[in-house]
Amino acid sequence: MDASVQYPDQTKRDLGIGKVAVLLFDIDDAKWGDEFTDAVALYISKYLPMKVIERDQLSKVINEQSFSKTGIIDTQTAVRIGKVLGVDALVFGRGSALRKYDLKGNLIPNLVDTVSLKVVHIESGHVIINARKKPGADWNPLNLAKFAFSFGFLWSREDILIESSQYDFVAENLVRKISGELK
């Protein structure tokens, strides 16, 4: 997982962001983009010193102002939405679902192949945070240990891929990575 933070005229710790809105993530080939969006909002409120506005309020503003309902938002639209909402930044992104099947041939649900997350600072209009989950398994130390100590019998490469592609795992790791970059 990659993350980068650009600091617009502020110190590393103070981005001037107190309140954010998380827009619907556009996840290709998935019907659970709204659930992934909720997971990102949850982990932002858990790991970052920011307030997250409710999605109901966000949906109401998007409907009233006739902004795009597709989930595909560009930076200029994000700034306009953010000004209407009175937030300091907007979080949004897009990605694709991972299509994996179990031994019975059933699709394993809620897996993320790739996703990019952006945070746009409303005042400056700049993207100040970029985070991305690359395709493939997340070979963090815990997953490496699971695989190595089981000699590939209990935890296969496929198991690690599936576990590290679950949307809650991905959302939490993206936000934790951002949190680490901000410290």
N, C-alpha and C positions, 0 to 999 in steps of 0.2 A: 504494500500500500504506500502510495506516495502522497505527500502533502507539502504545500509551500504556502508561505504567508508573506504578502507584501505589506509593508507598513507605510501608509500614506501620512507623512508628516507627524507621526506620533511615535512615542517610545514603543518598544517591543510589547510591553505589558498593557498599554493603554491604546486600544484601537478606537475608543470613543463609541463603543457599541453596548448599549444597555438593553435594547429591545429589538428582537428579530421576528420575522415571519418566515415560515418554511413553506415554499410553494410546492405544489404537487410535482413529484419527480416523474419524468417520462421514462418508463422502463419498457423497452421494446419486447413484444411477445409475452407480456405479463399482465395479469388482471389484478395484481396486488401492489401496484405503484403507490396507491394511497396508504397501504399498510407500511410500506417501506418509508414513506414520507413521515408517518406518525412515529416510526422508530427513530428516524433522524431527529425529529423534534424532541422526543423523549430524552435521547442521549445528549442533545445540546443543553437542555434544561438541567440534566444531571451533572455534566462534566464542565460546562462553561458558565462563567458568571454573567449570564444573559437571561432575560425574560423572553419567553416564546409566546406570541399571541395565539389564541385559539383558532383552529382551522375553520370553525363556523363563521367567525368574524371575517377571516380572509376570504372565504367563499362568497360571502355576502358582498364584500367590496368588489371582487372580481366580476360578479354577476351584475351589480349596479353600474359599474363603470365600463362594462362591455369589453373587458380585457380577455385575452385568449384563454379559453377553457381547455385547451388541448394538453396543457402541461409544458408546452414548448414556449419558453420565455427567453427573449434576448435581454441584453444588459439595459438598453434604453427603456424597455417595457418594465423591467424590474424596478428601475429608479422611479418611474411614474407610479407604479403600484405602491412602492415603499413610501412615497410622499403622501399618497392618499391615506395610507394606514397609520402614518405617524411613527414609523419604525426607523431605527438607525441603519439596519441592514436587512437584506433578503437572502435567503438560502434557497438554492434550487439546483437542479441537475438533471442528468439523463443517463441512461445506461441500457443494458440488455440482460435478459434472463438467460440463465444457464439451463439447457435442456438435458437432463440426466434421467435415466430410468432405473427402477429397482429390478430385482431378479424376476419379478412377475410381469415385467413390461409396463408397469405403471409409472407415469411421470412423477418425479420427486418434486414437490411444490416449493415455491418461494426461494429459489436459488438465483443468485446474482452472478453473472459472468463478469461484466465490467460496469462501472458507474463512475461518473465524474460529479463532484460537488463543488459549487461555487458560492462564495459569499460576496455580494455586491454592497459596497458602502454607499448609502443613499446620497449623502451630502456630496461626495466627490464623484460618484458614478463609476468608480473603479472596482474591478474585481480584486479584493484584498486577500482572499483565501481560495486556494485551489486544492482539492484532494481527489485522489483517484484510486480506485481498486482496479488493478490490472487483471487480465484473464488468468485463470489458473488458481492453484491452491496458495494459501497464505502459510508459508513455511516459517512461522514464528517459532521461538524456542520450545514452547509447549508442544506444538504439533510435530516438530522434529524429534522431541523426546518420545512422544507417543509412538511414532513410526519406528524409531531406532530401537527402543527397548522392547517392542513387540516383534522385532525382526520381520516386520511386514506381514505377520500372520494375523494379529488382532486388529491392527490399523494399517490398511493398505493405502497406497497413493490416492486411490479413488475415494476412500473414506475421508481422508484429510481434505480432498477437494470439496466434497459434499458438505462436510462440517464447516469449512471456512468460507463457503459460498452462501450460507443461509442468510437471509436478509437482515435478521437481527444482529448476527455476528458482524456483517459488513458495515451496517449503520454504526454500531458501537465502535468498531475499530477506526472508521473514518473520523468520527468525532473525537475519539481519544488521541488520534494522531494530530489533529488540529490543536487540541488542548495542550499536547506536549510541545508543539511548535510555538504556542503563545507564551509558554513559561520561560 
